[in-house]
Amino acid sequence: MMPHSPSIVPEHTDREIYIVLDDFGLLAKVWRETNDADADRETLIQDLLDGQYEDPIRIVAFNTAQGWSRDVTKDIANELQEICAERGETPGSIEEFIREHARRRPTRQLRFQL
C-alpha cells in the first residue's frame, strides 16, 4: 500500500486568493510565496503598505472553487492610492506601483453660488 500524501489544495477553496508578481531586478521576476492564511486582500494591502514586496508589478486574484482568475493590479493600486492619500504619505516601496497602475481620479470642482 502506498503512503497517502497530503493535499496541496487549501481546505477552504471557495475564497479569493491574491498573489503578487515581484520584480527583483537583474535576479528575476517571481510570483511571491504566500502563506495560505495570509493570501487575502486585507493582508495583501497591509503587506504592500509595510514594504513586504521589493517592486510589485502585477497582482492576480483567483478562486479555484468558482473557477476564475483576474488581474486586480489597477484595483489594488487605486485602493493603495486612497489609503496613502488619507494617511498623507506613500511608502517608497509602492510609489512606482501606484504611479504606474492607479487611475487618477479627476479633482471635482465645487461650485459656489454668489
C-alpha positions, 0 to 999 in steps of 0.5 A: 500500500502506498503512503497517502500524501497530503493535499496541496489544495487549501481546505477552504477553496471557495475564497479569493486568493491574491498573489503578487508578481515581484520584480527583483531586478537583474535576479528575476521576476517571481510570483511571491510565496504566500502563506495560505492564511495570509493570501487575502486582500486585507493582508495583501494591502497591509503587506504592500503598505509595510514594504513586504514586496521589493517592486510589485508589478502585477497582482492576480486574484483567483478562486479555484472553487468558482473557477476564475482568475483576474488581474486586480493590479489597477484595483489594488493600486487605486485602493493603495492610492486612497489609503496613502492619500488619507494617511498623507504619505506613500511608502517608497516601496509602492510609489512606482506601483501606484504611479504606474497602475492607479487611475487618477481620479479627476479633482471635482470642482465645487461650485459656489453660488454668489 
